[in-house]
Amino acid sequence: MLKQIRHIFLTKLIVLLLILVTIFINIPVLSLAKDEDEEEIDITSRIALIYDRASGKILYEKNGNKQTPMASTTKVMTAIVVLENAKLTDTVTITSKAASMGGSRLGLKKNDKITVNDLLYGLMLRSGNDAAVALAIHVGGSIEGFADMMNEKALEMGLTNSHFVVPHGLDNEGHYTTAYELAKMADYALKMDKFKEIVGTKVATIYINGYAKQINNTNNLLGSVSGVYGVKTGFTNGAGRCLVTACKRDDLDIITVIIGADTNNIRSKDTIKLIQYAYTEFEVINIKEIIEEKFMEWKNINEGRIYVNKGIENKAKLYLDELQYTKMAVKKEKKDKIDILPTTIYYLEAPVKENEILGNVKIVIDNEVVEVLDIYLEEEIQKKDVLEYLKEFLLCLDF
């Protein structure tokens, strides 16, 4: 009995000593297990995101779908609407409303004359709020009319978490977006040659009333960080320091978004961290080729297993819906963990229409579903009629 008590006491003493040692040498218990909620990148800004332009997928996000003011990054949408609704050669006469705009300015005065082209440079490089209002009035008739055009465009683009009140981005109730939707706007805009040319320009010469004026891009990463080719800076008290950046190295083309940085230095540092993370951790693969190959392997085995009752043809020919992108950035450690999970009907009752959905294929990367594609019937299968049954009966007779 005494021996047992001594053994229990010694066991408890050893456990206590181990706990004390762990505390004093600062080794956390179960330190080998990584906290799933731990951030992969040390980002100070309150909102951050990396967007893969090839696939439209998010590679990293911190509050990426949270509605937020977005300051002058609003001007990405302003430029989209202008480029799609105005001629670059149009001359704009500056109104008193545009000339009196505060905040960052191009320096326009009432009755100044300037082309839409030069206003766009002033909008995106100098971040001129006066240029934004001038363009809005020229294209939309008023700030309110232009905001309606911006919102219509947002809906057309499927941006359900964005709403615009002004063309410049100064804080206004009801004026917001998300980092994800802002990245989608930038991606859309960068497909326009003129927009890409403007935001990729470090220094430009514009003309006001025929006089030349040189303006510099406010994006300090342009020309200083490898692969960076745009897009837009921003700041208001409500949004904090913001920066949308496009960067391309080899096949990997990304857009990063920072919103809510406390200083310009933090904004730049956090953007560089996102860029470094993307190019260290991710690799571009031909996802379409991989999926088509895997589906063909599955189809060769399973297509013949589908039975069509009462059909002239008792076999179904299948095809897979088209993947809307060819390439995709995936984590290097996961590029060999891509698979498909097909689900389909194995019994059909004729008639079956052409292009009928018979199932779907889940595309998974390391057990995470990244896309779902439908499986369709390639050709119509008609139902047997009396003559078909008679023909089969005659063929079965042994003459």
C-alpha positions as CSV (number, residue, x, y, z in Angstrom):
1,M,0.0,0.0,0.0
2,L,2.8,2.4,1.0
3,K,4.6,1.4,-2.3
4,Q,1.5,2.4,-4.4
5,I,1.2,5.8,-2.6
6,R,4.9,6.5,-3.2
7,H,4.5,5.5,-6.9
8,I,1.5,7.8,-7.4
9,F,3.3,10.7,-5.6
10,L,6.4,10.3,-7.8
11,T,4.3,10.2,-11.0
12,K,2.5,13.4,-10.1
13,L,5.8,15.1,-9.2
14,I,7.3,14.2,-12.5
15,V,4.2,15.6,-14.4
16,L,4.4,18.8,-12.3
17,L,8.1,19.2,-13.1
18,L,7.5,18.7,-16.8
19,I,4.8,21.4,-16.8
20,L,7.1,23.9,-15.0
21,V,10.0,23.2,-17.4
22,T,7.6,23.8,-20.4
23,I,6.5,27.1,-19.0
24,F,9.9,28.4,-18.1
25,I,11.6,27.5,-21.3
26,N,8.6,28.8,-23.3
27,I,7.9,25.6,-25.2
28,P,4.2,25.4,-25.8
29,V,2.4,22.1,-25.2
30,L,1.7,20.3,-28.5
31,S,3.9,22.7,-30.3
32,L,4.1,20.4,-33.3
33,A,0.5,21.0,-34.3
34,K,0.0,24.2,-36.2
35,D,-3.0,26.3,-35.3
36,E,-5.4,26.2,-38.3
37,D,-6.4,29.8,-37.7
38,E,-2.9,31.0,-37.7
39,E,-2.2,33.5,-40.5
40,E,0.2,32.3,-43.2
41,I,1.5,35.8,-43.7
42,D,2.1,38.5,-41.1
43,I,-0.1,41.3,-42.5
44,T,-0.7,44.4,-40.5
45,S,-3.4,46.0,-42.7
46,R,-6.9,45.0,-41.7
47,I,-7.9,43.7,-45.2
48,A,-5.6,41.9,-47.7
49,L,-6.1,39.6,-50.7
50,I,-4.2,37.8,-53.5
51,Y,-6.2,37.1,-56.7
52,D,-5.1,34.7,-59.4
53,R,-5.9,36.3,-62.8
54,A,-5.7,33.0,-64.7
55,S,-8.5,31.3,-62.7
56,G,-10.2,34.1,-60.8
57,K,-9.5,32.3,-57.5
58,I,-8.4,33.8,-54.2
59,L,-4.9,32.6,-53.2
60,Y,-4.9,34.3,-49.9
61,E,-7.3,36.6,-48.0
62,K,-7.7,38.4,-44.8
63,N,-11.2,39.8,-44.5
64,G,-11.3,39.6,-48.3
65,N,-15.1,39.5,-48.5
66,K,-15.8,42.2,-45.9
67,Q,-17.6,45.3,-47.1
68,T,-15.4,48.4,-46.7
69,P,-14.8,51.9,-48.0
70,M,-12.1,51.8,-50.7
71,A,-11.0,55.4,-51.1
72,S,-9.4,56.3,-54.5
73,T,-9.3,52.7,-55.6
74,T,-12.9,53.5,-56.6
75,K,-11.3,55.2,-59.6
76,V,-10.7,51.7,-61.2
77,M,-14.5,51.5,-61.8
78,T,-14.6,55.2,-62.8
79,A,-12.1,54.5,-65.5
80,I,-14.0,51.4,-66.7
81,V,-17.2,53.3,-67.1
82,V,-15.5,56.2,-68.9
83,L,-13.5,53.9,-71.2
84,E,-16.7,52.1,-72.2
85,N,-18.8,55.2,-72.7
86,A,-16.7,58.1,-73.9
87,K,-14.2,58.9,-76.7
88,L,-10.6,59.6,-75.6
89,T,-10.4,62.5,-78.0
90,D,-13.4,64.3,-76.5
91,T,-12.6,67.7,-75.0
92,V,-14.1,68.4,-71.6
93,T,-14.7,71.9,-70.2
94,I,-14.2,71.9,-66.5
95,T,-17.2,72.9,-64.4
96,S,-17.1,74.8,-61.1
97,K,-18.2,71.6,-59.3
98,A,-15.2,69.7,-60.6
99,A,-12.8,72.6,-60.0
100,S,-13.9,73.0,-56.4
101,M,-13.2,69.3,-55.4
102,G,-11.0,68.8,-52.5
103,G,-8.5,66.1,-51.6
104,S,-6.0,64.9,-54.1
105,R,-6.2,67.1,-57.2
106,L,-4.9,67.4,-60.7
107,G,-5.2,71.2,-60.3
108,L,-8.0,71.9,-62.7
109,K,-9.8,75.3,-62.8
110,K,-13.2,76.3,-64.0
111,N,-13.4,76.5,-67.8
112,D,-10.2,74.7,-68.3
113,K,-10.2,72.5,-71.4
114,I,-8.7,69.0,-71.4
115,T,-9.3,65.7,-73.3
116,V,-10.9,62.6,-71.8
117,N,-7.6,60.8,-72.4
118,D,-5.6,63.3,-70.3
119,L,-8.3,63.3,-67.6
120,L,-7.9,59.6,-67.3
121,Y,-4.1,60.0,-66.8
122,G,-4.9,62.6,-64.2
123,L,-7.4,60.3,-62.6
124,M,-5.2,57.2,-62.3
125,L,-1.7,58.6,-61.9
126,R,-2.3,61.8,-59.9
127,S,-5.5,60.4,-58.4
128,G,-7.3,63.7,-59.1
129,N,-10.7,64.0,-57.5
130,D,-11.3,67.0,-59.8
131,A,-10.6,64.8,-62.8
132,A,-13.0,62.2,-61.5
133,V,-15.9,64.7,-61.1
134,A,-15.1,66.2,-64.6
135,L,-15.3,62.8,-66.2
136,A,-18.4,61.8,-64.2
137,I,-20.3,64.9,-65.4
138,H,-19.1,64.5,-69.0
139,V,-20.2,60.8,-69.2
140,G,-23.1,60.6,-66.8
141,G,-24.5,64.2,-66.8
142,S,-24.0,64.5,-63.1
143,I,-22.3,62.7,-60.2
144,E,-25.5,60.9,-59.4
145,G,-26.1,59.9,-63.0
146,F,-22.5,58.5,-63.2
147,A,-22.9,56.6,-59.9
148,D,-25.9,54.9,-61.4
149,M,-23.8,53.9,-64.4
150,M,-21.1,52.6,-62.0
151,N,-23.7,50.5,-60.1
152,E,-25.2,49.1,-63.4
153,K,-21.7,48.1,-64.5
154,A,-21.1,46.4,-61.1
155,L,-24.3,44.4,-61.4
156,E,-23.3,43.4,-65.0
157,M,-20.0,42.2,-63.7
158,G,-21.7,40.2,-60.9
159,L,-20.3,42.4,-58.1
160,T,-23.0,42.0,-55.5
161,N,-21.1,43.4,-52.6
162,S,-20.2,46.8,-54.2
163,H,-22.1,50.0,-54.3
164,F,-21.0,53.4,-55.6
165,V,-22.1,56.9,-54.7
166,V,-19.2,59.0,-56.0
167,P,-16.6,58.7,-58.7
168,H,-13.6,59.7,-56.6
169,G,-13.9,57.5,-53.5
170,L,-14.1,60.1,-50.7
171,D,-16.0,58.6,-47.8
172,N,-19.7,58.5,-48.3
173,E,-22.4,56.4,-46.7
174,G,-23.4,53.6,-49.0
175,H,-20.1,53.7,-50.9
176,Y,-18.3,50.4,-50.5
177,T,-16.8,47.2,-52.0
178,T,-14.8,44.2,-50.9
179,A,-11.1,43.3,-51.6
180,Y,-12.3,40.4,-53.7
181,E,-14.6,42.5,-55.8
182,L,-12.0,45.3,-56.1
183,A,-9.6,42.7,-57.5
184,K,-12.2,41.6,-60.0
185,M,-12.7,45.2,-61.1
186,A,-9.0,45.6,-61.6
187,D,-8.8,42.3,-63.5
188,Y,-11.6,43.4,-65.8
189,A,-10.0,46.8,-66.3
190,L,-6.6,45.4,-67.1
191,K,-8.1,43.6,-70.0
192,M,-8.6,47.0,-71.6
193,D,-5.4,48.0,-73.4
194,K,-5.8,51.7,-72.6
195,F,-6.3,51.2,-68.9
196,K,-3.3,48.9,-68.7
197,E,-1.2,51.5,-70.6
198,I,-2.3,54.3,-68.2
199,V,-1.7,52.5,-64.9
200,G,1.6,51.1,-66.1
201,T,2.9,54.7,-66.8
202,K,5.3,56.1,-64.2
203,V,5.4,59.7,-65.6
204,A,3.1,61.2,-68.2
205,T,2.7,64.6,-69.9
206,I,-0.8,65.9,-70.3
207,Y,-2.2,69.1,-71.7
208,I,-4.5,71.6,-70.0
209,N,-5.7,74.5,-72.3
210,G,-2.9,73.4,-74.6
211,Y,-0.1,73.7,-72.0
212,A,2.0,70.7,-71.1
213,K,1.9,69.5,-67.5
214,Q,4.0,66.5,-66.2
215,I,2.4,64.2,-63.6
216,N,3.8,61.3,-61.6
217,N,2.2,58.0,-60.6
218,T,1.4,57.8,-56.9
219,N,2.1,54.0,-57.0
220,N,5.7,53.8,-55.6
221,L,5.9,50.1,-56.3
222,L,5.7,50.6,-60.1
223,G,9.2,50.4,-61.5
224,S,10.7,49.3,-58.1
225,V,9.3,45.9,-57.5
226,S,9.9,43.2,-60.2
227,G,6.8,42.4,-62.3
228,V,4.6,45.2,-60.9
229,Y,2.6,46.9,-63.7
230,G,-0.2,48.9,-61.9
231,V,-2.8,49.6,-60.5
232,K,-4.0,52.2,-57.9
233,T,-3.4,53.8,-54.6
234,G,-6.0,55.4,-52.2
235,F,-6.5,57.0,-48.8
236,T,-9.4,58.3,-46.7
237,N,-10.0,58.3,-43.0
238,G,-12.7,55.6,-43.4
239,A,-10.7,53.3,-45.7
240,G,-7.2,53.9,-44.4
241,R,-4.2,53.5,-46.8
242,C,-5.2,51.3,-49.8
243,L,-3.3,49.8,-52.7
244,V,-4.3,47.6,-55.6
245,T,-1.3,46.1,-57.4
246,A,-0.9,43.9,-60.5
247,C,2.2,41.8,-60.7
248,K,3.3,39.2,-63.3
249,R,6.4,37.0,-63.2
250,D,6.6,34.2,-65.7
251,D,3.2,32.5,-65.9
252,L,1.9,33.7,-62.5
253,D,-0.2,36.9,-62.9
254,I,-1.7,38.2,-59.7
255,I,-3.6,41.2,-58.3
256,T,-3.0,42.0,-54.6
257,V,-5.3,44.3,-52.6
258,I,-4.5,46.1,-49.3
259,I,-7.1,48.2,-47.5
260,G,-6.9,49.7,-44.1
261,A,-3.1,50.2,-43.7
262,D,-2.1,52.8,-41.1
263,T,0.7,54.3,-43.2
264,N,2.0,54.3,-46.8
265,N,5.0,52.4,-45.6
266,I,2.9,49.6,-44.1
267,R,0.7,49.6,-47.2
268,S,3.8,49.0,-49.4
269,K,5.4,46.4,-47.0
270,D,2.2,44.4,-46.8
271,T,1.8,44.4,-50.6
272,I,5.4,43.2,-51.0
273,K,4.7,40.4,-48.4
274,L,1.7,39.3,-50.5
275,I,3.7,39.3,-53.7
276,Q,6.6,37.4,-52.1
277,Y,4.2,34.9,-50.6
278,A,2.5,34.3,-54.0
279,Y,5.7,33.7,-55.9
280,T,7.3,31.6,-53.2
281,E,4.3,29.3,-52.5
282,F,2.4,29.0,-55.8
283,E,3.0,27.5,-59.2
284,V,0.8,27.8,-62.3
285,I,-0.4,24.5,-63.8
286,N,-2.6,23.5,-66.8
287,I,-5.6,22.5,-64.7
288,K,-7.8,22.1,-67.8
289,E,-5.5,19.5,-69.3
290,I,-5.3,17.6,-66.0
291,I,-9.1,17.5,-65.5
292,E,-9.8,16.5,-69.1
293,E,-7.3,13.6,-68.9
294,K,-8.7,12.4,-65.6
295,F,-12.3,12.6,-66.8
296,M,-11.4,10.7,-70.0
297,E,-10.0,7.9,-67.8
298,W,-13.2,7.8,-65.7
299,K,-15.4,8.0,-68.8
300,N,-13.7,5.1,-70.5
301,I,-14.5,2.9,-67.5
302,N,-17.9,4.2,-66.5
303,E,-19.7,5.3,-69.7
304,G,-20.5,1.7,-70.7
305,R,-22.0,1.0,-67.3
306,I,-24.9,3.4,-67.8
307,Y,-28.0,1.5,-68.9
308,V,-30.8,3.1,-70.9
309,N,-34.1,1.3,-70.5
310,K,-36.4,1.1,-73.6
311,G,-33.9,3.2,-75.6
312,I,-33.0,2.6,-79.3
313,E,-29.4,3.0,-78.0
314,N,-28.8,1.3,-74.6
315,K,-25.6,3.2,-74.0
316,A,-25.0,6.9,-73.2
317,K,-22.2,9.1,-74.5
318,L,-21.1,11.7,-72.0
319,Y,-19.2,14.9,-72.1
320,L,-18.0,17.3,-69.5
321,D,-18.9,21.0,-69.2
322,E,-16.1,23.4,-70.3
323,L,-13.8,24.7,-67.6
324,Q,-13.8,28.5,-68.1
325,Y,-10.0,28.8,-67.5
326,T,-7.0,26.8,-68.7
327,K,-4.4,27.7,-66.1
328,M,-4.5,28.0,-62.3
329,A,-2.1,28.9,-59.5
330,V,-1.9,26.2,-56.9
331,K,0.3,25.7,-53.9
332,K,3.5,23.9,-54.9
333,E,3.0,21.3,-52.2
334,K,-0.5,20.5,-53.6
335,K,0.1,20.3,-57.3
336,D,0.2,16.5,-57.2
337,K,-3.0,16.3,-55.1
338,I,-5.5,17.2,-57.8
339,D,-8.3,14.8,-58.4
340,I,-11.9,14.6,-59.6
341,L,-15.0,13.1,-57.9
342,P,-17.5,12.2,-60.6
343,T,-21.2,11.5,-59.7
344,T,-23.6,10.3,-62.4
345,I,-26.9,8.4,-63.0
346,Y,-26.3,4.8,-64.1
347,Y,-29.9,4.0,-65.0
348,L,-31.9,6.1,-67.6
349,E,-35.4,5.7,-68.9
350,A,-35.8,6.6,-72.6
351,P,-36.4,9.0,-74.2
352,V,-33.5,11.2,-72.9
353,K,-32.8,14.6,-74.4
354,E,-29.5,15.8,-75.9
355,N,-27.5,17.8,-73.4
356,E,-29.4,16.5,-70.4
357,I,-27.5,16.8,-67.2
358,L,-26.6,13.4,-65.9
359,G,-24.3,14.2,-63.0
360,N,-21.3,16.4,-62.1
361,V,-17.6,16.3,-61.4
362,K,-16.1,17.9,-58.3
363,I,-12.6,19.1,-58.9
364,V,-10.6,18.8,-55.7
365,I,-7.2,19.9,-54.7
366,D,-5.9,18.3,-51.5
367,N,-9.5,17.3,-50.7
368,E,-10.8,20.9,-51.1
369,V,-13.5,21.4,-53.8
370,V,-12.4,24.2,-56.1
371,E,-14.9,23.8,-59.0
372,V,-18.0,21.7,-59.9
373,L,-18.7,20.9,-63.6
374,D,-21.8,19.2,-65.0
375,I,-21.8,16.0,-67.0
376,Y,-24.0,16.0,-70.0
377,L,-25.5,13.5,-72.5
378,E,-23.9,14.0,-75.8
379,E,-26.6,12.7,-78.1
380,E,-30.4,12.2,-77.7
381,I,-31.6,8.7,-77.0
382,Q,-35.0,7.9,-78.5
383,K,-37.5,5.5,-77.0
384,K,-38.1,2.2,-78.9
385,D,-41.4,2.0,-80.8
386,V,-43.3,-1.1,-81.8
387,L,-41.3,-1.6,-85.0
388,E,-38.1,-1.6,-83.0
389,Y,-39.4,-4.3,-80.7
390,L,-40.6,-6.3,-83.7
391,K,-37.2,-6.0,-85.3
392,E,-35.5,-7.2,-82.1
393,F,-38.0,-10.1,-81.9
394,L,-37.3,-11.3,-85.5
395,L,-33.6,-11.1,-85.0
396,C,-33.9,-13.4,-82.0
397,L,-35.8,-16.1,-83.9
398,D,-33.7,-19.0,-84.9
399,F,-34.5,-19.8,-88.6
